[in-house]
Amino acid sequence: MNRLFAWPLAALLCAGSACLPVTSRAADLTPIKVSYQPALYWALPFYVATEKGWWAQVGLKPEFSVFPAGVPQIAAAASKSWDVGGTGSVPAVLGYQRFGIKVIGLTNDESQGNVLMASKARYDAIRSNPAALKGQTIVLTSNSTGDYAVQACLKKYGLKKADVTLKNMGQAEIISAVSSGNADFAGVWAPYDYTLEEKAGARVLCSGKDGGAIVPGAIVARGDYAQEHPEEVAKFVAVYLHAWAWMRAHPDDAIALMKQFYQQGGVNISDESMRKEFATRPTFDLKQQLAEMDRSKNASPADESFNAIAQFMHASGALATVPDAKQYIDDGPMKRVMSDPKLAAFANDGTK
C-alpha cells in the first residue's frame, strides 16, 4: 500500500549550532519512495519521522511502499517502485545479486531478534536434549534472516539442515500454526517471537546470537537511484539516524509510538516486550555506522557479516555465486552526511 505524507513545516530546524533551512510549501519538497515491512523494530524510524514531520525538515516528501516480507520487497525494485528503504540482510544480498541494490547502512543488530522457538509442550525436552530436534519439522520463512538464525542454531546443536524438515511459511502463518498446535518448532523474527511467547506460550530455544550468527539489518537503496540522487539518499539516511537518536533520548515516547506502529501492522505485544526490542537490538549512530563500514584494515565488520550471510545463501541454493560485500556495501551516503556539518548535526541530534 502507498501513502503520501505532507506536514506543516517550521522555517528552520536547529540542531546544536547548525540550522537546516526548510520550506513551508509542500510543492518544494522532493519526493522519495521509501519501502519497508510493517510492525518491525528497524522500520519504526520511518513512522516516527513521519509523525514528527522530520522528512520535510530536510526537504523530502516520502511515499511509502509496505511489503509483507523481504523477497517481494526486493522484487518490486525491478519496476523502480521504491528508491530507498530498509530490509533484512538476506534479501539485501539477494537484491544486489538480482537488481543491483546497494547496502548503505545498518538498521540494527538483530542477532538476538531472529530465533528458533519451541512450543510449550516441546520446549523442556528439546532444551535438555537439543539432539532430539533431529527428524522434526521447523516452520520458517525460507531465505530469510530467520532461516539463517535457525541453521546457525542447528549447527550449534551438532545438527545439519538435512537432519530436519524445513517448511516454508510466512511469519503470520507461523504464528497461526504454532498457536493452533499444528507446529511445534518455528523460526521467527521479532516481534513475532514475543507474540508466540505471549499468545501461545512458546519459548526461545536459541537465537542467531547464540548460534554465532551476526544478523545485521540493512538500509538499502536502488543502485541507479543512489548514483543519480546522492543528496536525497544522504538526507534519507540523516532522517533515519535522527529518528534513532531521538528515540534513544526519549524511550517512553518511543514506546508509545512503537505501540501505535505495531498495532497498525496487526501486532499487539506488551510494553515489556517492546522494551526488550530496544534492549536487545543495538542501533548505530553516524560514527558507529562509518566504523561498521570502515575498510581501512581490509574487510569491514559489515563486509564480514554480509559475506557470511552470502555464504549461507549460496549453500541453500538461493545464490549461484557468492558476491563480495565490497561490491554492494557503499559507505558513500554516510560519508556524505558526515561531511555536511548541518546534516551531520541533524543526524546526531536527539533532542527534538
Secondary structure, 3 states (H helix, E strand, C coil): CEEECCCCCCCEEEECCEEEECCCCHHHCEEEEEEECCCCHHHHHHHHHHHHCHHHHCCEEEEEEECCCHHHHHHHHHHCCCCEEEEEHHHHHHHHHHHCEEEEEEEEECCCCEEEEECCCCHHHHHHCHHHHCCCEEEECCCCHHHHHHHHHHHHCCCCHHHCEEEECCHHHHHHHHHCCCCCEEEEECCHHHHHHHHHCCEEEEECCCCCCCCEEEEEEEHHHHHHCHHHHHHHHHHHHHHHHHHHHCHHHHHHHHHHHHHHCCCCCCHHHHHHHHHHCCCCCHHHHHHHCCCCCCCCHHHHHHHHHHHHHHHHCCCCCCCCHHHCECCHHHHHHHHCHHHHHHHHCCCC
